[in-house]
Amino acid sequence: MEPRRLRRGAAFAAGLAVGVVLVHLKPSPPAPRRRLAAPPLKCLPRDRGTWRAAEFLDRHRAHAALFGARSPWTRPGIGSVLLQHKSPPQTTRAHRRLLNGTRRLTEAGVYPSHCAEVDAVIVGGAHAPGRCLLLAETNSKALPYHVLSYKRQGATWQLQAHGDGKAPLPGPDARGRARARRLAFDRGFDQMAKELKVVLQRVALPSKSGHHRRFSPRGQGRVLLTIADARTVDLALNFVASARKLRAETGLLVVAADVIAETILKPIVPTFRHPALGDVTDGAYGRYGDRAFVDAMWLKTCAVYSVTVLGYDVLFQDTDVVWLKNDVWDLVYAPSTDSAWMDDGVRTERFAPFFANSGFYLLRATWRSELLMAHLLNSYALIISRQSHQAVLNPALAEANAMAGLSVSILDPDVVVNGGARNKVRAARGTVSVFHANFTPGTEEKRAALVGLGLWFLAGGCDVHKDAAACLPSA
């Protein structure tokens, strides 16, 4: 028994000694716990039949290649990503790996050589954290022309409207006025077109050569078109005087909106008037949106439509436009697109997405242009209700661009200057080719603005209604 007690005591003493040592030793830190990272997101499917790579692009160069340098979509923004279909990118040292299989594209050609076609999806809300983008691929031919936007409404999704949601719809009066105008136009179109064709053959300048073949089949010539009535005839003659001073070939044809304008202008400049086009309502005129102003919008629409379907390129301008250089035809043809438009300068939904001004634009003689003008011709009731040709034109322009591929170019606002930026005429007159006195409410105010800028070329003190020829400088 005694040895057993001795062994137990020795074990107890040894254990006690070890405990004392452990208490006085500094504890070592615990080993770090191994954290299991979540697997990477599979943002791009592995299926070889669909999207296989995504690359960040140089936004400005990539957009300019598709939309043109002056497109509103080419301006500085957040960024753009190219999703590549089926063919993976050629991974080289020029590609730097970024997020989750996404690479930065640095090729000089902007788009990889294996991209034979690019579908552009243009979306807004870059600063809206709750916005997501669904890129849905389908083999169906029933493809929408526009981006469809949906907003969460409880447990469902509601399709959202685009554009100006506050725009009024046509009422009975507007629809009645539009029907009467259109009925007279359709009934008299054939005879009017025969007479107009004779006039166009006499005044049109030759078509511009050396442009893309998409413009060649129908180009019969090019015509500068404007609309004038008794209240704006002095503005039309001021343009004639400015062109004479420049010795510019204009190919001008004035569509007279009433008998007074026809009587004054016909001895001086090629003028056309026909009952099918209609006249501007008699009465006080000169303010934006009044009845006569909206009547003039009808003439703007049906006159340009008529010249376009007869196969002529049309440069349309309002009567309050003045040329400062004789290079205007070269200027508007330079983009070699279906259409070229003055920049309105206003950036609101009312004139989105191109913010084109309907007071100065070129339309080439293509079926795409005819489609645009037919759309506007059928939308005159809407023009009446909105009291604006331009507010209806811009959505129609976007529709023709998306549906028919009508190409759109916006002219340089430092060269083709609108009335809201008239100080450019004073500060950099040498660079300005065209000035449009819009953003000015009435004819008297427009005349005063042009006088103040040194762009009034009619003789002082003369009355165009008494002796229009005496008001003009010698040819």
Secondary structure by P-SEA (a helix, b strand, c coil): caaaaaaaaaaaaaaaaaaaaaaacccccccccbbbbcccccccccccccccbbbbcaaaaaaaacccccccccccccbbbbbbcccccccccccccccccbbbbbccccccccccbbbbbbbcccccccbbbbbccccccccccbbbbbbbcccbbbbbbccccccccccaaaaaaaaaaaaaaaaaaaaaaaaaaaaaaacccccccccccccccccccccbbbbbccccaaaaaaaaaaaaaaccccccccccccaaaaaaccccccccccccccccccccccccccaaaaaaaaaaaaaaaaaaaabbbbbcccccccccccaaaaaaacccccccccccccccccccccccccccccccccaaaaaaaaaaaaaaaaaaaaccaaaaaaaaaaaaaaaccbbbbbcccccccccccccccccccccccbbbccccccaaaaaaaaaaacccccccccccccccccccccc
